[in-house]
Amino acid sequence: MLNILLMKKWQKIAGLIIFFLITLYELLTWANTYVYLKYVVEPTDNDLLIEQSYMYIDGLSLGMWMNLSLAIFLFICLWRKGMNKTYPSPIKPSSVEKIIIPFTFERAYCRIGVATDNSGIERMEVYFVRKDKTAICYANSSFSQVVIDDAKLDKFDNLEINIATINSIRETIGLANHIIKLSDERLIVFEVLPKGYGELYESVTVITPSDDEYSDYLEDYKQGKEIDSWKAEIKQLNHKR
């Protein structure tokens, strides 16, 4: 859905090039038409023909510029609208609580492309859900503990993490933006990655100790800072308002 409705960077570049070529073509056509009237029609000394020719050309010129202006206006509106497009999450938290760690969850779910912020990054939501519908939620670039009121998890992708315990959540400044460490030493990495044509999107990846990049992310995690759950809660509440 997001890929269809939002303008991608390549679409914007292509649109600008097309508008430039159309404008150039219309300018040349407009100029050549008046040159033709000046040096071909006017020398005939047929006042009626000259008057009608200029009248028709002026009318067509006005329509041409109005159509071009409207197309550019609509293109700009679509461009700006795409930057702030947000899609409601199928999951509706009924309350926001302070994060309590360690947190043991049954399943983890992810939804890519929930919203695109002003920087053009496609944001995501991730839920680590217990059977009692309590969940740690990652949304709007921050974490909070929520109680899910209406969980439509069939619209989310399963991260295939079954029954695990979150021991720590840290904000990092290296390879990733946030890293969760599980009790079995696995890392859940939240980072922003390129997506072709200069676009960016949030991604979540499970890194096991046997993975080649595990040591790099572990070092990033060690240098990170534990999240302030109260600040995360306030940020979530302010966003919902």
Stockholm file with secondary structure:
# STOCKHOLM 1.0

chainA/1-241         MLNILLMKKWQKIAGLIIFFLITLYELLTWANTYVYLKYVVEPTDNDLLIEQSYMYIDGLSLGMWMNLSLAIFLFICLWRKGMNKTYPSPIKPSSVEKIIIPFTFERAYCRIGVATDNSGIERMEVYFVRKDKTAICYANSSFSQVVIDDAKLDKFDNLEINIATINSIRETIGLANHIIKLSDERLIVFEVLPKGYGELYESVTVITPSDDEYSDYLEDYKQGKEIDSWKAEIKQLNHKR
#=GR chainA/1-241 SS CHHHHSCCHHHHHHHHHHHHHHHHHHHHHHHHHHHHIIIIIGGGCCHHHHHHHHHHHHHHHHHHHHHHHHHHHHHHHHHHHHHTCBCCCSCEEEEEECCCSSEEESEEEEEEEEEECTTCEEEEEEEEECTTSEEEEEETTEEEEEEEEECCGGGSEECCCCSEEEEEEEECSSSCSEEEEETTSCEEEEEEEECSTTCEEEEEEEECTTSTTHHHHHHHHHTSEECCHHHHHHHHHHHHC
#=GC SS_cons         CHHHHSCCHHHHHHHHHHHHHHHHHHHHHHHHHHHHIIIIIGGGCCHHHHHHHHHHHHHHHHHHHHHHHHHHHHHHHHHHHHHTCBCCCSCEEEEEECCCSSEEESEEEEEEEEEECTTCEEEEEEEEECTTSEEEEEETTEEEEEEEEECCGGGSEECCCCSEEEEEEEECSSSCSEEEEETTSCEEEEEEEECSTTCEEEEEEEECTTSTTHHHHHHHHHTSEECCHHHHHHHHHHHHC
//
